[in-house]
Amino acid sequence: MQLRIGYELIYSFPQPTPIILVVNVHDSRTADLVVPDRLTVEPSIPINGYRDAFGNQCHRILAPAGRLRLAADGVIRDSGQPDEVVSAAGQDSVQDLPEEVLVFLLGSRYCETDLLSQTAWQLFGGMAPGYPRVQAICDYVHNRIFFNYQNARPTRSAAQAFDERTGVCRDYAHLAIAFCRSMNIPARYCTGYLGDVGTPPPFPPGDFAAWFEAWIGGRWHIFDPRNNMPRSSRILMARGRDASDVAIATTFGPNMLESFRVWTDEIPGVA
């Protein structure tokens, strides 16, 4: 299948303001792009690109005072296959983990392992290690948090989501990641597009999605505690320790977000 993916963000700035953007399809999926998701900026200003510490594509711009439109509109091929489930994947011993995944065992800005470790061991210490333990964490988080856009808050951490029992997809991911790390399972935050292919209506407004990957059985596996079922048409944009590493836009000054649109739509009749 092919999917039309894109976004439009409209900001208003009272003064020239630097911005870091993480808005491109991840390198692991660029070969699938039929029409590149090229960033366009109105008014036209210089765009500088670089790679962050996690290998994500990033852009730097200096937004002028006034109104700024950021947009992209691309087409990507997708297999249409749901997320892989490998129930037999075992848990790797910490001493056997590759060095590059160790950072995803540590607490981070939104995933406070120090506050949640005791709770994690009480809840999941008796579960079979590996895939069954991660799935048990996802089941628990899925049932613990009530999804509510009206209660979204960019400063909410995993421990706060646990206590408040409300949030959006990033809160589900943060809490599951914190529990996994507390159980010595490396886990990393993922953000990207997730369409409604294969799900029944009514469909919610378009948005970017958050999920996570856990290192079990010698490789990374996708988990999504918000939906808690295999989903198709998942298009990765970036990975990091938590949402602070992969924010769509990090602005270094006051601003107002006037408009926010995201689309992930299957193109009918295209195999």
BAFI-3210 file (N, C-alpha, C; in Angstrom, 3 decimals, decimal comma, padded with zeros to 6 digits):
// residues 271
n [1|2|3|4|5|6|7|8|9|10|11|12|13|14|15|16|17|18|19|20|21|22|23|24|25|26|27|28|29|30|31|32|33|34|35|36|37|38|39|40|41|42|43|44|45|46|47|48|49|50|51|52|53|54|55|56|57|58|59|60|61|62|63|64|65|66|67|68|69|70|71|72|73|74|75|76|77|78|79|80|81|82|83|84|85|86|87|88|89|90|91|92|93|94|95|96|97|98|99|100|101|102|103|104|105|106|107|108|109|110|111|112|113|114|115|116|117|118|119|120|121|122|123|124|125|126|127|128|129|130|131|132|133|134|135|136|137|138|139|140|141|142|143|144|145|146|147|148|149|150|151|152|153|154|155|156|157|158|159|160|161|162|163|164|165|166|167|168|169|170|171|172|173|174|175|176|177|178|179|180|181|182|183|184|185|186|187|188|189|190|191|192|193|194|195|196|197|198|199|200|201|202|203|204|205|206|207|208|209|210|211|212|213|214|215|216|217|218|219|220|221|222|223|224|225|226|227|228|229|230|231|232|233|234|235|236|237|238|239|240|241|242|243|244|245|246|247|248|249|250|251|252|253|254|255|256|257|258|259|260|261|262|263|264|265|266|267|268|269|270|271]
n.u [000,848|000,267|000,903|-000,206|001,553|002,084|002,312|001,252|002,344|001,727|003,104|003,375|005,629|007,007|009,482|012,710|013,519|015,309|014,892|014,772|014,078|012,545|011,381|011,346|010,862|012,323|015,676|015,688|013,418|013,523|014,043|011,614|010,162|008,128|007,371|009,350|009,369|009,782|010,834|009,186|009,281|007,583|007,604|010,274|013,304|016,749|017,666|019,272|020,785|021,402|022,710|021,534|022,598|021,438|021,207|019,102|017,468|017,759|016,735|017,757|016,540|016,173|013,599|011,801|010,446|006,922|004,509|004,902|005,050|005,357|005,765|005,110|004,615|004,311|004,713|004,626|005,667|004,235|004,186|001,821|001,607|000,972|002,435|005,183|004,958|006,738|006,629|008,332|010,711|013,490|014,749|017,635|020,649|022,031|024,816|025,383|024,466|024,718|026,996|025,928|023,236|022,997|022,532|019,811|018,880|018,953|017,616|015,713|014,736|011,837|011,309|011,429|013,218|014,221|012,163|010,198|011,113|010,867|008,095|007,802|009,162|007,564|005,180|005,845|007,840|007,301|006,621|007,174|010,392|011,490|009,716|007,038|007,060|007,416|005,088|003,222|003,748|002,904|000,170|-000,626|-000,062|-001,702|-004,214|-004,006|-003,813|-005,998|-006,976|-006,924|-007,199|-007,725|-006,481|-003,808|-000,397|002,639|004,689|004,302|005,484|006,612|006,205|004,313|002,226|001,615|000,595|-001,503|-003,074|-003,989|-003,694|-001,879|-000,640|002,180|002,505|001,705|003,764|006,051|005,643|005,613|008,192|009,765|009,074|010,053|012,853|013,371|013,139|015,408|015,380|016,290|014,853|013,484|012,233|009,884|008,787|006,389|004,415|001,157|-001,289|-004,868|-005,350|-007,001|-008,429|-011,544|-013,974|-015,277|-012,663|-009,975|-008,783|-005,980|-002,633|000,735|002,284|003,229|005,291|007,133|010,298|011,591|014,497|014,897|015,653|017,918|017,494|015,682|012,220|008,913|006,546|003,345|001,789|-000,379|-002,301|-002,101|-002,185|-001,243|-000,432|-000,768|000,822|002,672|004,912|008,100|009,720|011,646|013,946|014,681|015,756|013,559|010,606|011,782|014,070|013,225|011,458|009,066|009,255|011,520|011,589|013,307|012,409|009,626|006,394|003,483|001,479|-000,460|-001,824|-002,191|-001,745|-001,873|-001,434|-002,079|-002,790|-004,241|-003,696|-006,166|-006,639|-003,973|-001,415]
n.v [-001,191|002,376|005,369|008,625|011,042|013,650|017,065|020,183|022,979|025,934|028,781|031,667|034,233|036,559|037,659|037,173|033,734|030,856|027,469|023,948|021,192|018,015|016,254|014,558|011,517|008,573|007,395|004,642|004,143|005,652|004,588|003,687|005,874|007,392|009,889|012,356|013,535|016,420|019,194|022,261|025,790|028,723|032,154|031,810|030,676|030,107|026,653|024,413|021,247|018,404|015,524|014,039|012,731|010,258|009,543|010,636|012,592|016,053|019,514|022,930|026,164|029,721|031,329|034,057|037,112|037,153|035,392|031,913|029,172|025,711|022,794|019,597|017,135|014,029|010,779|007,379|003,994|001,075|-002,063|-002,878|-004,802|-005,953|-005,004|-006,983|-009,904|-011,594|-013,875|-015,675|-014,434|-013,942|-012,521|-010,533|-010,830|-008,238|-008,034|-009,073|-007,352|-005,270|-002,505|-000,151|-000,125|000,240|002,798|003,013|001,757|003,451|005,927|008,810|012,136|012,075|009,552|008,185|006,027|005,697|006,428|004,600|002,015|000,165|-000,243|-001,374|-003,857|-005,060|-005,329|-006,722|-008,552|-011,255|-012,131|-013,976|-013,601|-011,472|-011,292|-011,902|-010,505|-007,808|-007,481|-007,828|-005,536|-003,622|-004,292|-003,644|-000,853|000,059|-000,371|001,116|003,852|006,404|007,437|010,727|013,525|016,068|016,188|016,326|017,096|018,694|018,479|016,252|013,435|009,959|008,907|010,725|010,223|007,647|008,145|009,979|008,739|009,352|010,619|010,937|009,338|009,561|009,521|006,942|005,546|006,551|005,643|002,840|002,467|003,326|001,354|-000,944|-000,398|-000,350|-003,022|-004,014|-004,112|-002,841|000,068|002,210|005,359|006,095|008,006|009,034|008,595|007,205|005,668|005,092|002,709|-000,320|-000,120|000,426|003,028|005,642|007,884|009,439|012,906|013,729|013,068|013,072|010,056|008,090|005,437|002,533|000,790|-002,301|-003,997|-007,224|-010,685|-010,283|-008,178|-005,202|-004,723|-003,769|-002,120|-001,026|000,513|002,250|001,616|-001,140|-003,403|-005,183|-003,002|-001,622|000,336|001,985|004,548|005,321|008,159|009,203|008,242|008,015|008,659|009,554|011,639|014,156|014,011|013,813|015,771|017,270|019,993|022,168|025,098|028,151|030,426|032,693|031,857|031,229|028,511|028,341|026,670|023,164|020,354|016,958|014,239|010,880|008,947|006,288|005,693|005,224|002,320|001,898|-000,319]
n.w [000,000|-000,298|001,498|002,189|003,801|006,184|007,455|008,920|010,514|012,146|013,400|015,567|016,164|018,448|018,163|016,497|016,549|017,454|016,291|016,727|014,754|014,465|012,200|010,028|008,128|009,415|008,746|008,367|006,923|004,636|002,114|001,347|000,611|-001,733|-002,607|-001,387|002,021|002,211|004,061|004,104|004,376|005,177|005,638|003,198|004,490|005,522|006,003|008,066|008,325|010,491|012,322|015,279|018,537|018,512|015,925|014,523|011,983|011,963|011,920|011,806|012,251|012,010|013,106|011,797|013,229|013,560|011,536|010,892|008,745|008,762|006,899|005,332|002,795|001,864|000,224|001,031|000,749|002,226|003,903|004,973|006,846|010,169|013,386|014,432|016,441|018,813|020,808|022,050|022,525|024,575|027,690|027,796|029,653|031,666|031,611|029,155|027,261|024,318|024,143|023,046|023,683|026,358|027,391|027,267|029,461|031,536|033,797|032,724|031,608|031,490|032,399|035,227|036,684|039,215|040,910|040,299|040,353|042,561|042,594|040,046|040,299|042,225|040,825|038,445|038,885|039,216|036,719|033,647|032,276|029,528|026,421|027,400|029,872|029,102|027,622|029,650|031,122|029,254|029,120|031,702|031,835|029,775|030,881|033,173|032,587|031,572|028,454|027,298|025,472|026,410|028,809|028,268|028,860|028,512|030,361|031,933|033,649|033,749|036,351|037,297|035,493|036,280|038,851|038,320|036,426|033,867|030,495|027,354|024,312|024,581|027,329|028,049|026,757|028,102|030,764|030,436|029,395|031,586|033,474|032,122|031,996|034,715|035,213|034,124|031,355|028,342|026,898|024,441|023,364|020,799|017,997|015,548|012,529|012,693|011,194|010,640|009,419|009,021|011,376|013,105|012,348|014,559|013,437|015,155|015,354|013,217|014,311|015,565|016,726|019,632|020,656|021,835|021,834|022,878|024,013|023,569|023,341|021,805|020,003|018,896|019,625|018,722|020,777|021,917|024,204|024,359|022,303|022,406|020,790|017,795|015,159|011,864|009,244|010,555|010,807|011,357|012,784|014,629|017,271|020,795|024,214|025,647|025,287|025,330|023,817|021,194|020,391|018,248|017,586|019,005|020,584|021,120|022,659|023,255|021,879|019,818|019,019|016,342|014,607|013,991|012,173|011,138|008,907|007,897|005,547|003,772|000,331|-001,906|-003,995|-004,715|-004,813]
ca.u [000,000|000,959|000,293|000,130|001,915|002,520|001,923|001,321|002,447|001,764|003,501|003,542|006,766|007,126|010,865|013,461|013,604|015,870|014,077|015,268|012,959|012,747|010,108|011,507|010,819|013,606|016,497|015,339|012,262|013,636|013,988|010,208|009,518|007,823|007,502|010,040|008,689|010,694|010,382|009,058|009,117|007,060|008,416|011,472|014,477|017,745|017,467|020,506|020,518|022,448|022,280|021,727|023,365|020,738|021,158|017,898|017,596|017,291|016,910|017,840|016,143|015,952|012,285|011,675|009,271|005,712|003,879|005,776|004,392|006,222|004,901|005,644|003,554|005,023|004,056|005,524|005,191|004,198|003,780|000,483|001,658|000,925|003,648|005,583|004,860|007,683|006,372|009,400|011,931|013,899|015,383|019,092|021,310|022,652|026,238|025,497|023,889|025,665|027,246|025,124|021,874|023,024|021,948|018,363|018,564|019,087|016,533|015,827|013,904|010,442|011,206|012,157|013,366|014,479|010,885|009,269|011,757|010,272|006,764|007,957|009,505|006,397|004,155|006,254|008,925|006,887|006,293|008,233|011,226|011,463|008,522|005,848|007,152|007,154|003,667|002,506|003,902|002,009|-001,207|-000,869|-000,086|-002,893|-005,375|-003,773|-003,969|-007,185|-006,573|-007,737|-006,475|-007,941|-005,573|-002,419|000,465|003,989|005,631|003,952|006,488|006,077|005,713|003,078|001,194|001,233|-000,228|-002,686|-003,859|-004,554|-002,660|-001,941|000,228|003,528|002,484|001,720|005,115|006,995|005,465|006,065|009,650|010,320|008,922|010,994|014,208|013,448|013,254|016,653|015,086|016,476|013,660|013,682|011,022|009,751|007,710|006,185|003,041|000,405|-002,599|-006,006|-005,559|-007,377|-009,176|-012,913|-014,310|-014,805|-011,238|-009,649|-008,014|-004,615|-001,621|001,883|002,070|004,389|005,333|008,496|010,947|012,297|015,559|014,761|016,016|019,029|017,157|014,589|010,858|007,942|005,415|002,497|000,833|-001,588|-003,258|-001,942|-002,474|-000,433|-000,986|-000,040|001,064|003,454|006,043|009,019|010,419|012,827|014,059|015,511|015,532|012,166|010,087|012,650|015,086|012,657|010,367|008,861|009,827|012,040|011,720|014,134|011,825|008,156|005,704|002,127|001,139|-001,782|-002,492|-001,431|-002,427|-001,061|-002,237|-001,518|-003,962|-004,013|-004,083|-007,020|-006,359|-002,546|-000,872]
ca.v [000,000|003,651|006,290|010,050|011,477|015,038|017,903|021,637|023,665|027,396|029,458|033,111|034,581|037,997|038,065|036,080|032,634|029,595|026,259|022,642|020,390|016,589|016,093|013,729|010,063|008,015|006,822|003,237|004,086|006,577|003,836|003,462|007,113|007,591|011,347|012,715|014,418|017,562|020,306|023,572|026,848|029,976|032,603|031,030|031,030|029,029|025,453|023,648|019,906|017,675|014,298|014,105|011,633|009,003|009,330|011,202|013,781|017,270|020,763|024,167|027,377|030,922|031,840|035,518|037,593|037,066|034,095|030,943|027,910|024,557|021,776|018,556|016,314|012,971|009,497|006,303|002,614|000,315|-003,453|-003,124|-005,864|-005,451|-005,146|-008,373|-010,418|-012,708|-014,206|-016,500|-013,642|-013,954|-011,322|-010,591|-010,416|-006,921|-008,181|-009,504|-006,346|-004,443|-001,222|000,941|-000,129|000,442|004,098|002,862|001,184|004,497|006,883|010,002|013,283|011,721|008,140|008,181|004,666|005,726|006,536|003,540|000,695|-000,731|-000,591|-002,277|-005,202|-005,608|-005,662|-007,571|-009,455|-012,644|-012,450|-014,625|-012,567|-011,385|-010,757|-011,918|-009,454|-006,515|-007,416|-007,610|-004,108|-002,890|-004,545|-002,882|000,569|000,294|-000,333|002,075|005,232|006,737|008,331|011,936|014,654|017,272|016,145|016,308|018,082|018,368|018,282|015,069|012,373|008,608|008,776|011,499|009,492|006,529|008,671|010,689|007,748|009,963|011,118|010,638|008,216|009,719|009,144|005,483|005,096|006,885|004,769|001,495|002,521|003,386|000,032|-001,864|-000,111|-000,776|-004,485|-004,317|-004,300|-001,579|000,529|003,529|006,074|006,270|008,893|008,957|008,569|005,957|005,883|004,320|001,562|-001,550|000,140|000,869|004,424|006,957|008,102|010,681|013,863|013,304|013,495|012,193|009,012|007,645|004,041|002,289|-000,457|-002,970|-004,908|-008,582|-011,683|-009,836|-007,108|-004,322|-005,124|-002,686|-002,257|000,169|000,367|003,056|000,812|-002,482|-004,423|-004,947|-002,023|-001,451|001,705|002,721|005,149|005,883|009,414|009,397|007,462|008,634|008,160|009,882|012,673|015,334|013,835|013,734|016,733|017,712|021,343|022,751|026,532|028,833|031,741|032,667|031,676|030,691|027,552|028,737|025,580|021,911|019,296|015,812|013,273|009,575|008,432|005,308|006,138|004,134|001,731|001,809|-001,486]
ca.w [000,000|-000,186|002,442|002,123|005,146|006,217|008,581|008,773|011,792|011,968|014,632|015,581|017,013|018,675|017,891|015,869|017,511|016,947|016,437|016,296|014,264|014,175|011,491|008,839|008,224|009,837|007,682|008,149|006,033|003,498|000,855|001,017|000,222|-003,155|-002,675|-000,136|002,970|002,289|004,879|003,471|005,366|004,635|004,507|002,931|005,294|005,470|006,818|008,244|008,819|011,203|013,000|016,721|019,125|018,262|014,486|013,927|011,148|012,628|011,179|012,583|011,533|012,810|012,712|011,906|013,948|012,759|011,300|010,225|008,384|008,529|006,301|004,459|002,216|001,160|-000,018|001,421|000,614|003,477|003,660|005,484|007,838|011,555|014,180|014,683|017,806|018,993|022,208|022,606|022,721|025,969|028,230|027,811|030,884|031,523|031,258|027,757|026,371|023,566|024,810|022,507|024,218|027,809|027,740|027,345|030,766|032,532|033,947|031,877|031,986|031,697|032,801|036,493|037,188|040,657|041,603|039,908|040,357|043,555|042,100|038,903|040,767|042,902|039,843|037,320|039,244|039,085|035,325|032,869|031,658|028,076|025,782|028,266|030,890|028,463|027,283|030,910|031,416|028,343|029,541|032,924|031,512|028,958|031,765|034,257|032,122|030,775|027,374|027,238|024,889|027,206|029,953|027,809|029,496|028,027|031,467|032,715|033,640|033,942|037,724|037,395|034,755|037,154|039,938|037,834|035,679|032,674|029,606|025,926|023,930|025,112|028,734|028,051|026,390|029,172|031,920|030,068|029,290|032,941|034,074|031,466|032,452|036,113|035,183|033,395|029,931|027,617|026,190|023,836|022,946|019,348|017,558|014,107|012,039|012,869|010,593|011,137|008,538|009,706|012,611|012,801|012,667|014,081|013,550|015,865|014,549|012,941|015,266|015,649|017,721|020,405|021,089|022,277|021,452|023,973|023,570|024,085|022,341|020,971|019,063|019,287|019,273|018,878|021,706|021,882|025,306|024,136|021,536|022,971|019,789|016,599|014,230|010,607|008,769|011,555|010,092|012,350|012,517|015,464|018,505|021,817|025,578|025,939|024,384|025,295|022,773|019,843|020,227|016,867|017,495|020,239|020,320|022,115|022,839|023,323|020,601|019,887|017,979|015,864|013,895|014,006|011,418|010,746|008,168|007,514|004,849|002,719|-001,014|-002,433|-005,290|-004,997|-004,088]
c.u [000,884|000,166|000,731|000,368|002,331|001,976|001,931|001,295|002,559|002,010|003,456|004,621|006,837|008,508|011,573|013,792|014,229|014,923|014,897|014,054|013,394|011,458|010,201|011,298|012,226|014,351|016,141|014,158|012,411|013,596|012,559|009,499|009,342|007,913|008,140|009,236|009,558|010,070|010,322|008,724|008,642|006,941|009,703|012,660|015,479|017,410|018,789|020,178|021,700|021,853|022,507|022,453|022,723|020,596|019,927|018,237|016,997|017,527|016,976|017,406|016,100|014,648|012,270|010,480|008,055|005,239|004,819|005,001|005,452|005,352|005,720|004,470|004,225|004,151|005,064|004,856|005,216|003,668|002,337|000,439|001,631|002,268|003,917|005,437|005,760|007,630|007,501|010,684|012,256|014,555|016,884|019,613|022,008|024,101|026,442|024,968|024,977|025,810|026,301|023,689|021,838|022,392|020,432|017,926|018,458|017,836|016,783|014,780|012,475|010,242|012,027|012,218|013,594|013,180|009,980|009,841|011,098|008,882|006,846|008,248|008,343|005,352|004,578|007,378|008,573|006,539|007,470|009,058|011,146|010,155|007,288|005,883|006,870|005,680|002,822|002,594|002,954|000,541|-001,553|-001,002|-001,332|-004,135|-005,241|-004,134|-005,233|-006,792|-007,519|-006,903|-006,589|-007,000|-004,106|-001,630|001,911|004,996|005,352|005,008|005,810|005,493|004,418|001,934|000,696|000,278|-001,551|-003,624|-004,586|-003,411|-002,924|-000,843|001,641|003,595|002,455|003,138|006,114|006,867|005,938|007,587|010,287|010,206|009,912|012,413|014,402|013,617|014,459|016,417|015,312|015,219|013,905|012,366|011,043|008,603|007,588|004,712|002,424|-001,006|-003,662|-006,307|-005,889|-008,134|-010,564|-013,100|-015,128|-013,318|-010,960|-008,941|-006,583|-003,632|-000,391|001,661|003,370|004,215|006,740|008,998|011,705|013,320|015,387|015,116|017,066|018,696|015,989|013,248|009,910|006,865|004,660|001,455|-000,424|-002,650|-003,268|-002,445|-001,583|-001,154|-000,140|000,103|001,736|004,725|006,932|009,625|011,712|012,751|014,935|015,226|014,092|011,769|010,979|013,706|014,519|011,458|010,263|009,494|010,261|012,332|012,453|013,682|010,318|007,544|004,285|001,925|-000,300|-002,552|-001,576|-002,252|-001,435|-001,965|-001,401|-002,647|-003,545|-004,507|-004,891|-006,530|-004,891|-001,974|000,541]
c.v [001,240|004,582|007,710|010,521|012,942|015,782|019,361|022,234|025,154|028,041|030,969|033,446|036,096|038,543|036,921|034,998|031,397|028,429|025,051|021,797|018,943|016,114|015,179|012,249|009,553|007,376|005,376|003,069|004,963|005,849|003,577|004,719|007,193|009,076|011,782|013,689|015,646|018,690|021,582|024,594|028,108|030,997|031,791|031,569|029,878|027,896|024,695|022,301|019,311|016,405|014,451|012,857|010,275|008,707|009,887|012,404|014,982|018,466|021,924|025,328|028,529|031,538|033,360|035,889|037,543|035,629|033,192|029,654|026,856|023,426|020,754|017,725|015,258|011,752|008,396|004,948|001,928|-001,082|-003,706|-004,217|-005,283|-005,642|-006,621|-008,712|-011,643|-013,119|-014,982|-015,719|-013,547|-012,657|-011,507|-010,149|-009,084|-007,056|-008,602|-008,464|-005,622|-003,069|-000,127|000,951|000,178|001,760|004,007|002,028|002,253|005,362|008,104|011,023|012,880|010,298|007,908|006,769|004,654|005,781|005,329|002,136|-000,266|-001,184|-001,585|-003,704|-005,846|-006,088|-006,752|-008,551|-010,916|-013,059|-013,143|-013,548|-012,600|-010,811|-010,785|-010,818|-008,079|-006,392|-007,213|-006,156|-003,291|-003,073|-003,686|-001,388|000,919|000,441|000,712|003,505|005,366|007,770|009,523|013,089|015,909|017,336|016,082|017,419|017,756|018,105|017,002|013,978|011,011|008,439|009,551|010,826|008,308|007,012|009,254|009,803|008,349|010,454|010,774|009,623|008,340|009,308|007,623|004,977|005,362|005,940|003,351|001,432|002,510|002,038|-000,968|-001,640|-000,532|-002,290|-004,938|-004,680|-002,963|-001,212|001,933|004,056|006,266|007,228|008,811|009,055|007,197|006,196|004,975|003,111|000,327|-001,360|000,671|002,352|004,467|007,142|009,419|011,661|013,371|013,868|012,624|011,224|008,700|006,174|003,785|000,967|-001,002|-003,935|-006,243|-009,547|-011,203|-008,779|-006,298|-004,853|-003,962|-003,076|-000,927|000,076|001,205|002,235|-000,641|-003,578|-004,153|-004,005|-001,974|000,032|002,575|003,229|005,879|007,198|009,525|008,511|008,217|008,025|008,403|011,042|013,897|015,236|013,989|014,664|017,177|019,080|021,784|024,211|027,211|030,284|031,635|032,536|031,209|029,732|027,815|027,577|024,359|020,845|018,204|014,849|012,020|008,818|007,427|005,878|005,012|003,642|001,618|000,676|-001,170]
c.w [000,000|000,721|002,132|003,551|005,106|007,413|008,142|010,176|011,516|013,327|014,438|016,602|017,208|018,336|017,167|016,900|016,874|017,224|015,998|015,938|014,042|013,515|010,266|009,143|008,521|008,668|007,366|007,206|004,798|002,153|000,412|000,526|-001,297|-003,481|-001,364|000,716|003,231|003,103|004,050|004,554|004,658|005,766|004,377|003,740|005,197|006,442|006,875|008,872|009,571|011,780|014,491|017,216|018,876|016,762|013,807|013,047|011,878|011,717|012,166|011,701|012,530|012,325|012,828|012,772|013,018|012,605|010,504|009,984|008,088|007,993|005,528|003,973|001,357|000,940|000,286|001,184|001,982|003,181|004,072|006,527|009,250|012,251|014,473|016,167|017,910|020,463|022,862|022,871|024,210|026,394|028,304|029,171|030,654|031,072|029,808|026,775|025,583|024,224|024,332|023,048|025,715|028,230|027,915|028,551|031,840|032,621|033,081|032,305|032,335|032,216|034,064|037,082|038,694|041,456|041,374|040,020|041,335|043,121|040,956|039,361|041,509|041,904|038,874|037,647|039,084|037,667|034,638|032,177|030,142|027,575|026,689|029,326|030,285|028,107|028,532|031,338|030,540|028,739|030,756|032,621|030,706|029,836|032,873|033,852|031,279|029,736|027,295|026,709|025,750|028,410|029,535|028,495|029,136|029,132|032,262|032,546|033,822|035,339|037,915|036,650|035,576|038,245|039,440|037,029|034,477|031,802|028,163|025,604|024,497|026,574|028,900|027,774|027,512|030,361|031,609|029,960|030,677|033,642|033,460|031,972|033,897|036,220|034,374|031,933|029,234|026,835|025,674|023,282|021,436|019,053|016,045|013,744|012,353|012,373|011,184|010,261|009,374|011,005|012,264|013,097|013,951|014,341|014,262|014,946|014,355|013,961|015,066|016,807|018,446|020,757|021,610|021,735|022,648|023,387|024,295|022,967|021,366|019,952|019,606|018,781|019,581|019,884|021,733|022,981|025,154|023,419|021,995|022,051|018,585|015,647|012,975|010,299|009,824|010,860|011,098|011,864|013,328|016,696|019,495|023,170|026,018|025,035|024,305|024,200|021,367|019,669|018,771|016,654|018,886|019,948|021,472|022,270|022,856|021,933|020,871|018,713|017,543|015,239|013,867|013,292|011,042|009,981|007,851|006,850|003,782|001,387|-001,661|-003,783|-005,656|-004,160|-003,601]
res [m|q|l|r|i|g|y|e|l|i|y|s|f|p|q|p|t|p|i|i|l|v|v|n|v|h|d|s|r|t|a|d|l|v|v|p|d|r|l|t|v|e|p|s|i|p|i|n|g|y|r|d|a|f|g|n|q|c|h|r|i|l|a|p|a|g|r|l|r|l|a|a|d|g|v|i|r|d|s|g|q|p|d|e|v|v|s|a|a|g|q|d|s|v|q|d|l|p|e|e|v|l|v|f|l|l|g|s|r|y|c|e|t|d|l|l|s|q|t|a|w|q|l|f|g|g|m|a|p|g|y|p|r|v|q|a|i|c|d|y|v|h|n|r|i|f|f|n|y|q|n|a|r|p|t|r|s|a|a|q|a|f|d|e|r|t|g|v|c|r|d|y|a|h|l|a|i|a|f|c|r|s|m|n|i|p|a|r|y|c|t|g|y|l|g|d|v|g|t|p|p|p|f|p|p|g|d|f|a|a|w|f|e|a|w|i|g|g|r|w|h|i|f|d|p|r|n|n|m|p|r|s|s|r|i|l|m|a|r|g|r|d|a|s|d|v|a|i|a|t|t|f|g|p|n|m|l|e|s|f|r|v|w|t|d|e|i|p|g|v|a]
***
